[in-house]
Amino acid sequence: MGMHTVPMTEPIRRAVAWVDETLRDYPERQLSTVLAEAGMRFNLGPSDGRFLERFFRSDGSSESTRESESS
């Protein structure tokens, strides 16, 4: 429980949905680029941006995160 928890406010919820949809529609796009665009699009602060990045990086949607767990 030591991590800073950001409440899932409406802008964050919309940003999560938008990033998810964008990555699905454009799998060639870099996660960092999409997250930066989401930050501007949804007017997110730095802590919201970090939350989004943690959310998507721990999600397994970035390439090499789950490889070591499969063996």
N, C-alpha and C positions, 0 to 999 in steps of 0.2 A: 504493500500500500504506500510505499515511499515515493512512487512516481507522481509527478504532478498530473492530476487528472483534470482534464478540461471538460466542462459540461457540454454535452452534445446539443449546442444551440442550433437554432434553425439554419443560420448560414453555414455552420459546419456540416450539418446533415445534408444540405443541398450541395455543398462542395464535395463531400464524400460520394454522393450519388453521381455528380457530374464527372469526377475523376474516374470513377469506376466505369461509367458509360464510355468516356473518351478513350480509356485504355482498351476497352473491349472493341470499340469501333476502329481504333487506330493503334494496333498492337506494336507498330514500329516506333511510336513516339516514346521518348525517354520519360520515365517517371518524374525526374526532377523538373523537366520542362513543363509537364502537365500540372505538377503541384504548384510551380511558380505562377502559372496562368490562373489556376484556381484561386490562389491567394489574392491576385489582382481582381479577378472577376467577382469574387464574393467578399472583397474588402476585409480579408482576414488579417489579424495581428500576428506578430512573430510567434507567440505561443500556440496560436491556432495552427499556424503553418507547421510547427514542429510536431504537433499532435497528428496532423494529417500525414506527415512523412512517416512517423512511427506506425501509424495505423496501417498504411499501405506496405511499408517494408516488412512488418511482422505478419502481414496477411498471406505471405507466400506469393504475392503477385510479382515480386521482383525475382529475377532468375535464381541465383545461387543460394537462397536462404534455406531450402528444405533438403538439399542433396545429402548432407551428413546424417540426417535423421532416417533416411530410407534403408540403411543397411542393418 
